[in-house]
Amino acid sequence: MKRFIFIFPEQTMIAKTPNKTKVGRPKAGTETERNDSLLDHALALFMREGYANTSIAKVAAAAGVSTRTIYERYKNKAELMLASVERLVESDISQLQSIENLAQMSCRDGLIALGENMLAKVMQPDMISFYRMGVAEALHFPELSERMETTGPKRIQNVIADYLRRQGAANGLPAHDVERAAALFLEMLFAEPRNKALFGCLEADWDARAHVLFVVQVFLDGVTARRLS
């Protein structure tokens, strides 16, 4: 499709106006850094205002770019949100994979380290707000919710499944159904504290480490018992 640019007298006058702030591509940093900054601003807005109330124009204003710059990279608001979530997930996965000496730990200690890392992120106030938004918007944007599941939670589940698969029979773990086992582990880890935080009833003295230790013990007792049955 050909693009035609028309220049009107009014545009010429505006261009010559001194001290006019132009919105466009920020010059600082590499292209990747500029795009990361855009996605960070977008995610912050989605977390704070929800999907329906966040517009491309609002994201552009927050990030200091033009709407045209955003549309050159992402075809619509849904793609922008998915990209911002994917960036967050990539960061989380990178941190999980860089846990020191994870490969040398016992299965129990490895799951504790992974569990503490993930739980600390999930329980951050902005992530609780983001989860609340996802629940609220699910009925209105079912296709987006499904794609977000694939972009976010499913990928974290795959990380845990890969870890369980590597542990193998040496630790009493079943070689089959690791994906289901990983999903159950994450549900046990997140469900109770996150739901309490959503409704504002998480105890002030709630002990995150004690929760992780309990979940890991119950999980390992369950999968090893199943193997022996």
TAHUNOR-V357589 format. One record per residue. N is the residue number from 1. SS is DSSP state (H for helix, E for strand, L for the rest). PHI is phi in whole degrees, -180 to 180 (NA if undefined). Layout:
# TAHUNOR-V357589
n & ss & phi
N & SS & PHI
N & SS & PHI
This chain:
# TAHUNOR-V357589
n & ss & phi
1 & L & NA
2 & L & -80
3 & L & -112
4 & L & -115
5 & L & -112
6 & L & -107
7 & L & -112
8 & L & -102
9 & H & -56
10 & H & -63
11 & H & -65
12 & H & -63
13 & H & -65
14 & H & -64
15 & H & -61
16 & H & -90
17 & L & -70
18 & L & -69
19 & L & 61
20 & L & -84
21 & L & -80
22 & L & -99
23 & L & -100
24 & L & -172
25 & L & -83
26 & L & -62
27 & L & -85
28 & L & -74
29 & L & 83
30 & L & -79
31 & H & -60
32 & H & -64
33 & H & -65
34 & H & -67
35 & H & -69
36 & H & -62
37 & H & -64
38 & H & -60
39 & H & -67
40 & H & -64
41 & H & -65
42 & H & -62
43 & H & -62
44 & H & -60
45 & H & -68
46 & H & -61
47 & H & -65
48 & H & -80
49 & H & -113
50 & L & 87
51 & L & -69
52 & L & -64
53 & L & -90
54 & L & -99
55 & L & -110
56 & H & -59
57 & H & -63
58 & H & -65
59 & H & -64
60 & H & -61
61 & H & -65
62 & H & -67
63 & H & -87
64 & L & 73
65 & L & -127
66 & L & -89
67 & H & -62
68 & H & -62
69 & H & -60
70 & H & -67
71 & H & -68
72 & H & -70
73 & H & -104
74 & L & -133
75 & L & -74
76 & L & -160
77 & H & -66
78 & H & -61
79 & H & -66
80 & H & -66
81 & H & -67
82 & H & -62
83 & H & -66
84 & H & -69
85 & H & -68
86 & H & -62
87 & H & -62
88 & H & -62
89 & H & -66
90 & H & -59
91 & H & -64
92 & H & -65
93 & H & -64
94 & H & -60
95 & H & -69
96 & H & -63
97 & H & -73
98 & L & -101
99 & L & -60
100 & L & -63
101 & L & 61
102 & H & -59
103 & H & -65
104 & H & -91
105 & L & -77
106 & L & -67
107 & H & -59
108 & H & -62
109 & H & -67
110 & H & -65
111 & H & -67
112 & H & -64
113 & H & -63
114 & H & -64
115 & H & -63
116 & H & -65
117 & H & -62
118 & H & -68
119 & H & -64
120 & H & -60
121 & H & -74
122 & H & -62
123 & L & -88
124 & L & -66
125 & H & -54
126 & H & -69
127 & H & -74
128 & H & -64
129 & H & -63
130 & H & -66
131 & H & -64
132 & H & -59
133 & H & -63
134 & H & -61
135 & H & -65
136 & H & -67
137 & H & -89
138 & L & -58
139 & L & -71
140 & L & -82
141 & L & -132
142 & H & -61
143 & H & -67
144 & H & -65
145 & H & -61
146 & H & -65
147 & H & -70
148 & H & -67
149 & H & -61
150 & H & -70
151 & H & -72
152 & L & -106
153 & H & -54
154 & H & -63
155 & H & -71
156 & H & -65
157 & H & -59
158 & H & -65
159 & H & -63
160 & H & -67
161 & H & -62
162 & H & -63
163 & H & -65
164 & H & -63
165 & H & -64
166 & H & -69
167 & H & -66
168 & H & 65
169 & H & -68
170 & H & -60
171 & H & -110
172 & L & 78
173 & L & -96
174 & L & -68
175 & L & -77
176 & L & -105
177 & L & 60
178 & H & -67
179 & H & -64
180 & H & -67
181 & H & -62
182 & H & -64
183 & H & -62
184 & H & -68
185 & H & -60
186 & H & -66
187 & H & -65
188 & H & -62
189 & H & -71
190 & H & -98
191 & H & -56
192 & H & -63
193 & H & -65
194 & H & -67
195 & H & -64
196 & H & -65
197 & H & -65
198 & H & -60
199 & L & -99
200 & L & 69
201 & L & -121
202 & L & -76
203 & L & -61
204 & L & -63
205 & L & -100
206 & L & -58
207 & L & -105
208 & H & -63
209 & H & -65
210 & H & -61
211 & H & -64
212 & H & -63
213 & H & -59
214 & H & -66
215 & H & -61
216 & H & -63
217 & H & -64
218 & H & -63
219 & H & -63
220 & H & -67
221 & H & -62
222 & H & -70
223 & H & -73
224 & H & -74
225 & H & -63
226 & H & -64
227 & H & -65
228 & H & -84
229 & L & -79
